Amino acid sequence: MRRLTNTVKDYAWGAASGIPEILGQEPDGTPAAELWVGAYPAAPSQVGDRGLDELIAADPERLLGTECRARFGDRLPFLLKVLSVGTALSIQSHPSRQQALDGFAAEEAAGIPLDAPHRSYRDAWHKPELIHALGDFHALCGFRPRPALLATLERFDAALSRDSATGDARASLAVWRSALGGADEAAALRDAVALVLGDPDRFGTLADALAAALADPSTPPVGTDDESHTGSSTDPVQTLLEVQADFPHDPGVLVAVMLRRVLLRAGESLALESGVVHAYLRGLGVEVMAASDNVLRGGLTGKHIDVPELIRAARFDTRAPEVLAVDERCEVRGSTEDFVLAVLTEVRDRALTRPGPLALLCTSGAFDLDTAADSLRLETGEAVFVGADEPRPSVTGAGGLFIASTALT
């Protein structure tokens, strides 16, 4: 068992609180967006003065194991994080494995440096992910049914009429509504997203006009049974106002109201597969993902936006995401073999049984890890790595302990 020192990412969307408290630090006002626990080369955890990626590269058979290497190569296939979201993340999706292979190869052939700000594919891997809420966590995930979107746009048109908005704003809304009216639902969603994100001046202006109109106290509320509310835990009017406050003049605001809004309560999880268009809005959670940094962004960000690639990789269906609970094995997972997340809150002499490499992170309380040859105490904010060739520890303690492993058996 190796103790890890981990990197905190200060992305602009991060909250100032959440991660500092887990690490036992006083918040200083700096955004603390993500705590990374793993071996991804951009910010590997450290074991003493060496990176975990360096240690794995020096002895992959012992630290990863034969089965993990056969499936994922000489790399740790998962990355464990804490996310603390203060403002909306970008409208984004992640590529499939084949799309990542193709996109990475194309950018390599074009000679784009790996660290170039305008690069979309930083590796050749897919990036399915799973978020586990530590408190209320608001996420946008997948598209709402088209009738709900059209009903929402009717409310928007009424608001613009009351606000005496310019003809340009109403004309832009009509064009958006027309794009959603195509015969095939998936094609209509694709066309509407491409339209909105592809003309940022026109549709950023529309987002501003809508926010101004909808902020009027006279805007009539609707009940949760109203068709415009379908597929959203919050009135889409409220979603528009929240996101526009974070990103004024950004057409991604309009895509946000097209997406399903999900409210996760503490202990609930959401698995996001390749191609699902999503954005996180607020909250604190533990995330596990395939070890990749391939993010295809369409809006709500100051980072590189690649609308054509987002459109190419995205899924345009209205399938409702499944909110997941921890199962009888104290685990939660999506459909990928890259990772599974174990969540332990109060245990005594519980033997860990997953084979292969493990990354363990304590977010609250304390846990004792014991093997026949070794033992250590893991306190809040601390993390350890267990190599594939090491005995599985037994765990005793209370609080929050998260264990990432592969889903291989």
Secondary structure, 3 states (H helix, E strand, C coil): CEEEECEEECCCCECCCCHHHHCCCCCCCCCCCEEEECCCCCCCCEECCEEHHHHHHHCHHHHHCHHHHHHHCCCCCEEEEEEEECCCCCEEECCCHHHHHHHHHHHHHCCCCCCCCCCCCCCCCCCCEEEEECCCEEEEEEECCHHHHHHHHHHHHHHHHHCCCCHHHHHHHHHHHHHCCCCCHHHHHHHHHHHHHHCHHHHHHHHHHHHHHHCCCCCCCCCCCCHHHCCECCCHHHHHHHHHHHCCCCCHHHHHHHEEEEEECCCCEEEECCCCCEEEEEEEEEEEEECCCCCEEEECCCCCCCHHHHHHHCCCCCCCCCEECCCCCCEECCCCCCCEEEEEEEEEEEECCCCCCEEEEEEEEEEEEECCCCEEEEECCCEEEECCCCCCCEEEEEEEEEEEECCCC
